[in-house]
Amino acid sequence: MFMNFWYPVVRSADLGATPQKVRILAHDFVVFRDQTGQPAVLSDTCAHRGASLSQGKCREDGTVQCPYHGWRFNAAGECTRIPSIGSKTRPPARARVDSYPVQEQYGIVFAFLGDLPEQERPPILPVEEHGTPEWRSTVITFDINYHYERSIENGLDPAHNEYVHTTHGYQGEREDSYTMMELRPFKNNPWGFGFMATFDAPPLKNPIMRRVRPKGGKMEAGSGTVGPNHMWTYINFSEKYSMHQYMFEAPIDEHRTRVFLLNERNVLFFKGGLRAKLNGWLDKKVSERNMFIASQDIRVMNEVSPRLTPPSRAKELMMPADKVILQYRDKLDEFEARGWRIDMAALRDAQQKGDVVFAIPCPARRETNAWVLDEVPRVLAREPAEPIALQAAG
């Protein structure tokens, strides 16, 4: 797992006046809205005696109050009041917790969990069509019981659709119906790779979706990444109709992941707000279909071994259709070479002892050493591994 990327924290609609605990990267965070309604994300461990700030409450001055001794922390992570020393005594400099940059986009609150200055931070995956009149969006969240890298690689895998998803192909009953002839590079960027592919597909069986694609034939789809945990998937039913799906994944720990699925569609909705109830019904049906498809992936991925990505690429026999998966792993090697990978073995050992709590370092740590919690251990920067050659088909 990596620091120095944007992680989804909570759906905007689910964040109100009550602080919430969210676990990401095997660390706990508190998320709340300040007095202006702006979201804030802090380390959840009070610098005083280690209480959980998310068990406290939000105050009218925009702070979150610790439930143990009443210390108040503002959105910048600074302690503004310590009741036991009186209102006229200024809290010491070390009375602070890590505070993370926040952006609210696409109906999701994102936090940058790392210490990079603003100009050096990788971006949130852009969704240009979001909020435009031609597209309608829905956001759903769900948890999966496997590592997020395995989840992202599954989404990048074009060859599994024929056999996993009853809605996507011929279920292997037509010879060469799903041959991956050409993966065309698409939306490659400094933080990831992508592709588009053309394949044969039958008419859609779902009576609602059949309005989008009533006949079989050639169809286009593809996927790509930005960073280790943002993935896009474009499904072009025809030259006119498409669905664009964006997966923003938050690794809870090494074995659990929370997925935020943003679905954008230019079909199956009425423009101009004239039929709001029908649009809401269609939103629900689209989300149900997305969860049905996700459940097919989850059923297979729950039994994949090993649970984590193998340390050696020679331990999986890769085919040409797996090219983007290997490109994704190459990018992860680059991120590790920058020193951004969390040392999970060291973190597990420390957590097992139970006498230390770490924090993901925030940008303010580059300005001062006045901190109580130690930074999370990281894997030492190193040179990226040499890419492994793909096995030739046949």
Residue pairs with C-beta under 8 A, 6 or more apart in sequence:
1 25
1 26
1 148
1 228
1 251
1 254
1 341
1 342
1 344
2 227
2 228
2 332
2 335
2 336
2 340
2 341
2 342
3 25
3 113
3 114
3 115
3 340
3 342
3 360
3 361
3 376
3 378
4 112
4 113
4 114
4 115
4 116
4 121
4 122
4 335
4 338
4 340
5 112
5 113
5 114
5 122
5 227
5 228
5 229
5 340
6 103
6 110
6 111
6 112
6 113
6 121
6 122
6 123
6 124
6 227
6 230
7 24
7 25
7 110
7 111
7 112
7 113
7 229
7 248
7 250
8 108
8 109
8 110
8 248
8 249
8 250
8 258
8 260
9 22
9 24
9 29
9 31
9 39
9 41
9 108
9 109
9 110
9 111
9 250
10 20
10 22
10 31
10 108
10 109
11 107
11 108
11 109
11 139
11 141
11 260
12 39
12 104
12 107
12 108
12 109
13 107
15 31
15 32
15 33
15 39
15 109
16 33
17 32
17 33
17 58
18 32
18 57
18 58
19 30
19 31
19 32
19 53
19 54
19 55
19 56
19 57
19 58
19 64
20 30
20 31
20 32
20 54
21 28
21 29
21 30
21 44
21 52
21 54
21 55
22 28
22 29
22 30
22 31
22 41
22 250
23 29
23 252
23 253
24 111
24 113
24 250
24 251
24 252
24 258
25 113
25 251
25 342
25 360
25 376
26 251
26 252
26 253
26 254
26 342
26 344
26 347
26 351
27 43
27 44
27 358
27 359
27 360
27 376
28 43
28 44
28 45
28 52
28 54
29 41
29 42
29 43
29 44
29 100
29 111
30 41
30 42
30 43
30 44
30 52
30 53
30 54
30 64
31 39
31 40
31 41
31 54
31 109
31 111
32 39
32 40
32 58
32 64
33 39
33 40
33 58
34 40
34 58
34 62
34 63
34 74
34 75
35 60
35 61
35 62
36 62
38 75
38 102
39 102
39 104
39 109
40 64
40 74
40 75
40 99
40 102
41 99
41 100
41 102
41 109
41 111
42 53
42 64
42 73
42 75
42 77
42 97
42 98
42 99
42 100
43 77
43 97
43 98
43 99
43 359
43 360
43 362
43 373
44 52
44 53
44 54
45 51
45 52
45 53
45 97
45 357
45 359
45 373
46 52
46 53
46 66
46 68
46 71
46 73
46 97
47 71
47 79
47 94
47 95
47 96
47 97
47 372
47 373
48 66
48 68
48 69
48 71
48 82
48 95
49 68
49 69
50 357
51 66
51 67
51 68
51 69
52 67
53 64
53 66
53 67
53 73
53 97
55 67
56 64
56 65
56 66
56 67
57 64
57 65
57 67
58 64
58 65
59 65
59 72
61 72
61 74
61 80
62 74
62 75
63 72
63 73
63 74
63 80
63 81
64 72
64 73
65 71
65 72
66 72
66 73
69 82
69 83
69 84
70 81
70 82
70 83
71 79
71 81
71 82
71 83
71 91
71 95
72 79
72 80
72 81
73 79
73 80
73 96
73 97
74 80
75 99
76 99
76 364
77 96
77 97
77 98
77 99
77 362
77 364
78 91
78 95
78 96
78 99
79 91
79 95
79 96
80 91
81 87
81 91
82 89
82 91
82 95
85 91
93 368
93 370
94 370
94 371
94 372
96 364
96 370
96 371
96 372
97 359
97 373
98 359
98 360
98 361
98 362
98 364
98 365
98 371
98 373
99 362
99 364
100 111
100 112
100 113
100 360
100 362
101 111
101 112
101 118
101 121
101 363
102 109
102 110
102 111
102 112
103 109
103 110
103 112
103 124
104 110
105 124
105 127
105 130
106 127
106 130
106 137
106 139
106 246
106 262
107 137
107 139
107 262
108 139
108 248
108 260
108 262
110 124
110 248
112 121
113 360
114 121
114 340
114 360
114 361
114 362
114 363
115 361
115 362
115 363
115 365
115 366
116 363
117 363
117 366
118 363
122 191
122 226
122 227
123 191
123 226
124 226
124 230
125 226
125 227
125 230
125 231
125 232
125 246
125 248
126 226
127 244
127 246
127 262
127 264
129 135
129 244
129 264
129 266
130 137
130 262
130 264
131 137
133 271
134 266
134 271
135 244
135 264
135 265
135 266
136 264
136 265
136 266
136 268
136 269
136 279
136 283
137 262
137 263
137 264
137 265
138 262
138 263
138 283
138 286
138 287
139 260
139 261
139 262
139 263
140 260
140 261
140 263
140 287
140 290
140 291
141 258
141 259
141 260
141 261
142 258
142 259
142 261
142 291
142 294
143 252
143 256
143 257
143 258
143 259
144 151
144 256
144 257
144 259
144 298
144 301
145 255
145 256
145 302
146 255
146 256
146 257
146 301
146 302
146 304
146 307
147 251
147 254
147 255
147 257
147 307
147 308
147 309
148 228
148 229
148 249
148 250
148 251
148 257
149 228
149 308
149 309
149 332
150 301
150 304
150 307
150 308
150 309
151 247
151 249
151 257
151 259
151 301
152 225
152 228
152 229
152 231
152 247
152 249
152 328
153 309
153 325
153 328
154 160
154 297
154 300
154 301
155 223
155 231
155 233
155 247
156 223
156 224
156 225
156 231
156 324
156 325
156 328
157 321
157 322
157 325
158 180
158 183
158 195
158 197
158 199
158 221
158 222
158 223
158 321
159 178
159 180
159 319
159 321
159 322
160 300
161 168
161 169
161 178
161 221
162 168
162 169
162 170
162 171
162 172
162 177
162 178
163 169
163 171
163 172
164 296
164 297
164 300
165 293
165 296
165 297
166 205
166 296
167 204
167 205
167 206
167 209
167 289
167 292
167 293
168 201
169 177
169 178
169 199
169 200
169 201
169 202
170 177
170 178
170 200
170 202
172 178
174 200
177 199
177 200
178 199
178 200
179 199
180 197
180 199
180 320
180 321
181 197
181 198
182 197
182 198
183 195
183 196
183 197
183 222
183 320
183 321
183 323
183 324
184 195
184 196
184 197
184 222
185 193
185 194
185 195
186 194
186 195
186 196
186 222
186 224
187 194
187 224
187 232
188 194
188 224
189 226
191 225
191 226
191 227
191 331
192 224
192 225
192 226
192 227
192 230
192 327
192 328
192 331
193 224
193 225
193 324
193 327
193 328
193 331
194 222
194 223
194 224
194 225
194 232
194 324
195 222
195 223
195 224
195 323
195 324
196 220
196 221
196 222
196 234
197 220
197 221
197 222
198 218
198 219
198 220
199 218
199 219
199 221
200 216
200 217
200 218
200 219
201 213
201 216
201 217
201 218
201 219
202 216
203 210
203 213
203 214
203 215
203 216
204 210
204 212
204 213
204 214
204 237
206 289
208 268
208 282
208 285
208 289
209 268
209 289
211 267
211 268
212 237
212 238
212 241
212 267
212 268
213 219
213 237
213 238
213 241
219 235
219 236
219 237
220 234
220 236
221 233
221 234
221 235
221 236
222 233
222 234
223 231
223 232
223 233
223 234
223 324
224 231
224 232
224 324
225 231
225 232
225 328
225 331
226 232
227 335
228 331
228 332
228 335
229 248
229 249
229 250
229 251
230 246
230 247
230 248
230 249
231 246
231 247
231 249
232 244
232 245
232 246
232 247
233 244
233 245
233 246
233 247
234 242
234 243
234 244
234 245
235 242
235 243
235 244
235 245
236 242
237 243
237 267
241 266
241 267
242 265
242 266
242 267
243 263
243 264
243 265
243 267
244 263
244 264
244 265
245 261
245 262
245 263
245 264
245 290
246 261
246 262
246 263
246 264
247 259
247 260
247 261
247 262
248 259
248 260
248 262
249 257
249 258
249 259
249 260
250 257
250 258
250 259
250 260
251 257
252 258
254 307
254 308
254 344
255 307
259 294
261 290
261 294
263 286
263 287
263 290
265 286
268 282
268 286
269 279
269 282
269 283
270 278
270 279
273 279
309 329
310 316
313 326
313 329
313 385
313 388
314 388
317 391
318 325
318 326
318 388
318 390
318 391
319 390
319 391
319 393
320 390
320 392
320 393
322 390
323 390
326 387
326 388
326 390
330 384
330 387
332 341
333 384
333 385
334 384
335 341
336 379
336 381
336 382
336 384
337 381
337 382
337 383
337 384
338 381
339 378
339 379
339 380
339 381
340 378
341 378
341 379
342 376
342 377
342 378
342 379
343 376
343 377
343 378
343 379
346 377
347 358
347 376
347 377
350 356
350 358
350 377
356 374
357 373
358 373
358 374
358 375
358 376
358 377
359 371
359 373
359 374
359 375
359 376
360 375
360 376
361 375
361 376
365 371
365 375
